Amino acid sequence: MTRADLKAAAKEKLRGNWGWGALVTLIFCVICTFLPVFRVRIVVSLIAAFLSLGLLSATYDLVNDKKTDNVFMATFSQIKGQRSGLIFSTWILSFIFQTLWTFLLVVPGIIKGIAYSQAIYIAQDAADDGKTMTATEAITLNRKVMDGHKWELFVLCLSFLGWEILSLFTLFIGFLWVIPYMQTTLAEYHKYVMDEYSKQQGQTSTDGQQTTSFNV
C-alpha cells in the first residue's frame, strides 16, 4: 500500500464528512483559545495535548465506521465509553518516555515519538473491545508494530507539509480541513500496520519468516 492509497482511503471516509471534520477541529481550536485563563503554561500545554487526542480518536472512529455525529461529543471522543482511563494513562506514559529520550538527545526523542505514536489507537481498540490492557502493554505492542515502519510514518507525515504551508496563507483557516485529512490518513495507516503486524505474526508462527511491503 502506498501513501497515495492511504490518502485515497482517507478521502473516501471523509466524503460527506469534511464539514464534520472541520467543525470538530474548530471546537478543539476554540477551546484551546480559552485555555490560557489557567495562567500556568505547563497546565495549558498538557490540557491542549490531551484534548488533541479527541481529534485522533474521532477520526479513528470515522475510519472504523463508528463516527460520532454530534461534533461536540466527537471532540471528546478520547473519553467516550471506557476509553478515558487507558487512553490517558497510555498518553501520559508515552509523553514521559518521549520527554526522557528528548532530554538525552533530540533525534532519539523524535524517533521514540514516532515509535510511540500509534499507542493511543491500540489503547482505544482495547478499551472499545473490553480487553484488559495496561498503558505499558499498549506502548510495548506499539513498539513491536512500528518496528521497521518509523521512517514510513515520518515520510507520510512530511507529505502533508505542502498543505500545512498553504494553510498558513489562508489565515490558518485551511487547517480546519487539513488536520482531519491528516488525522484520518494516519488512522488508515494504523489499520494498515496492524494488519501487516498480524500477517507477520501469522507468517512467523508457520515458517519463522516475516515480510512487509509499504512503498514510500
C-alpha positions in Angstrom: 0.0 0.0 0.0 1.3 3.4 -0.9 0.9 6.9 0.6 -1.5 7.7 -2.3 -3.6 4.6 -1.4 -3.8 5.7 2.3 -4.8 9.3 1.4 -7.4 8.0 -1.1 -8.9 5.8 1.6 -8.9 8.8 4.0 -10.7 11.0 1.4 -13.2 8.3 0.8 -14.0 8.2 4.6 -14.2 12.0 4.6 -16.6 12.1 1.7 -19.7 13.8 3.0 -17.8 14.3 6.4 -15.5 17.2 5.6 -17.8 19.7 7.3 -18.0 17.3 10.3 -14.2 17.1 10.5 -13.8 20.9 10.2 -16.3 21.6 13.0 -14.6 19.1 15.3 -11.3 20.8 14.6 -12.8 24.2 15.1 -14.3 23.3 18.5 -10.9 22.0 19.6 -9.3 25.2 18.5 -11.9 27.4 20.2 -11.5 25.5 23.5 -7.7 25.8 23.3 -8.0 29.6 22.7 -9.6 30.0 26.1 -7.2 27.7 28.0 -4.7 30.5 28.8 -7.1 31.6 31.6 -5.4 28.9 33.7 -2.3 31.2 33.5 0.0 28.2 34.1 1.8 27.3 30.8 2.5 23.7 31.6 -1.1 23.1 32.6 -2.3 24.7 29.4 0.1 22.6 27.3 -1.0 19.4 29.0 -4.7 20.1 28.7 -4.3 21.1 25.0 -2.3 18.0 24.3 -4.8 15.7 25.9 -7.7 17.5 24.1 -5.9 16.9 20.8 -6.4 13.2 21.4 -10.1 13.8 20.8 -9.3 14.6 17.1 -7.2 11.4 16.9 -10.0 9.3 18.5 -12.8 10.9 16.5 -11.1 10.3 13.1 -10.2 6.7 14.1 -13.8 6.2 14.9 -14.6 7.6 11.4 -12.2 5.1 9.8 -13.8 2.3 11.8 -17.3 3.3 10.9 -18.1 4.3 14.5 -18.4 8.1 13.8 -19.9 10.2 16.5 -22.3 12.5 14.6 -22.5 15.1 17.4 -19.5 17.3 16.6 -19.1 18.5 20.2 -19.2 14.9 21.6 -16.8 13.8 18.8 -14.3 16.4 20.0 -14.1 14.5 23.3 -14.0 11.0 21.7 -11.0 10.1 23.8 -13.2 9.9 26.9 -16.0 8.0 25.2 -17.2 4.8 26.9 -14.4 3.0 28.7 -11.6 4.8 26.9 -10.6 7.6 29.2 -8.5 5.7 31.8 -6.5 3.6 29.4 -6.1 6.4 26.7 -5.0 8.9 29.4 -2.5 6.6 31.1 -1.1 5.5 27.7 -0.7 9.1 26.6 0.9 10.3 29.8 3.3 7.4 29.9 4.2 7.9 26.2 4.8 11.6 26.9 7.1 10.8 29.9 9.1 8.3 27.9 9.4 10.6 24.9 10.4 13.5 27.2 13.1 11.5 28.9 14.5 10.4 25.5 14.5 14.0 24.3 16.5 15.1 27.3 19.2 12.6 26.2 19.2 13.7 22.6 16.7 15.4 20.3 16.9 12.9 17.5 16.3 9.8 19.7 13.3 11.8 21.2 11.8 12.3 17.7 12.4 8.6 16.8 10.7 7.5 20.1 7.9 10.0 19.5 7.2 8.3 16.2 7.6 4.8 17.8 5.0 5.7 20.4 2.6 7.5 18.1 0.3 4.5 17.4 -0.1 3.5 21.1 -3.3 5.6 21.5 -5.0 3.7 18.7 -4.0 0.4 20.3 -5.4 1.6 23.7 -8.6 2.8 22.0 -9.1 -0.6 20.3 -8.5 -2.4 23.6 -10.9 -0.2 25.5 -13.6 -0.5 22.9 -13.3 -4.3 22.7 -13.4 -4.6 26.5 -9.9 -6.1 26.6 -7.7 -5.9 29.7 -4.6 -3.9 28.8 -2.2 -1.6 30.7 -0.5 1.5 29.3 2.8 -0.3 29.3 1.4 -3.2 27.3 -0.1 -0.8 24.8 3.2 1.0 24.3 5.1 -2.3 24.1 2.8 -3.6 21.4 3.0 -0.3 19.6 6.9 -0.5 19.6 6.6 -4.0 18.0 4.0 -2.9 15.5 6.1 0.1 14.4 9.4 -1.9 14.1 10.6 -1.1 10.6 7.8 1.4 9.9 9.1 4.5 11.7 10.6 6.1 8.6 7.5 5.3 6.6 5.4 7.2 9.1 7.8 10.1 9.2 7.6 10.4 5.4 3.8 10.1 5.5 3.6 13.0 8.0 6.1 15.0 5.9 3.9 14.6 2.8 1.3 16.9 4.4 3.8 19.8 4.7 2.7 21.4 1.5 -0.9 21.6 2.6 0.2 22.9 6.0 2.2 25.7 4.4 -0.7 26.5 2.1 -3.0 26.8 5.1 -0.8 29.5 6.6 -1.7 31.7 3.7 -5.4 31.2 4.4 -5.1 32.8 7.9 -4.9 29.3 9.3 -8.5 28.5 8.1 -7.2 25.8 5.9 -6.1 23.8 8.9 -9.8 23.1 9.7 -9.7 20.7 6.7 -6.0 19.7 6.6 -6.0 18.5 10.2 -8.9 16.0 9.8 -7.4 14.9 6.5 -4.1 14.2 8.1 -5.6 12.5 11.1 -7.8 10.3 9.0 -4.9 9.3 6.9 -2.9 8.4 10.0 -5.8 6.3 11.3 -5.8 4.5 8.0 -2.1 4.0 8.3 -2.5 2.4 11.8 -5.0 0.0 10.4 -2.6 -0.9 7.7 0.4 -1.5 10.0 -1.7 -3.5 12.5 -2.9 -5.7 9.6 0.7 -6.1 8.5 1.8 -7.0 12.0 -0.9 -9.6 12.3 0.1 -11.1 9.0 3.8 -11.1 10.1 2.8 -12.9 13.4 0.9 -15.5 11.5 3.7 -16.0 9.0 6.3 -16.2 11.8 4.2 -18.9 13.5 4.2 -21.0 10.4 7.7 -20.7 8.9 9.6 -18.2 11.1 9.8 -15.6 8.4 8.4 -12.0 8.4 7.5 -9.9 5.4 6.3 -6.4 4.8 5.6 -4.2 1.9 4.9 -0.5 2.1 6.0 1.7 -0.8 7.1 5.2 0.0 
